[in-house]
Amino acid sequence: MALVSDEAVGGRLQAFLYEKIGRHLGRREQRESFALYALGIVGDGERKSVEPIAARATADGEECERMQARLLNFLRDSPWNDRSVRRESALHAVKCLEAQEPVSTWIIDDTGFPKQGKHSVGVQRQYSGTLGKIGNCRSGSV
């Protein structure tokens, strides 16, 4: 199933990343880097590391190198509170769910996220229902 996006979806995503999540990130550069990285992770493209995200965001080679350095700096050295960002995301998700109908029951299930390399945190060979077999993946709960 293909994701259909329009300007309204883009506007809501922009508001979520810059305003809701952004209030937990101290500086404008942090908000911009977080938004670019988040869009790179959920967007098109098979590879989700910093280099291909920067390459998809820019067309110029020099600009790509600057973008890559900026994203690496954000991920490695930029101080921000992971807990508050995760909490804001969870509260937003619950609010969106409850806008449809009241939440009366939660079902928590693990799911596998197939990975091709060994360098992402948490990747290991394990059974994944998503793959239907043992393979390289990360596990998470939804």
ABEGO torsion letter per residue (X at the ends): XBBBBBAAAAAAAAAAAAAAAAAABABAAAAAAAAAAAAAAABBEABABAAAAAAAABABAAAAAAAAAAAAAAAAABBBBAAAAAAAAAAAAAAAAAAABBBABBBBBBBBBBBABAABBGBBBBBBAAAGBBBBBBBBBX
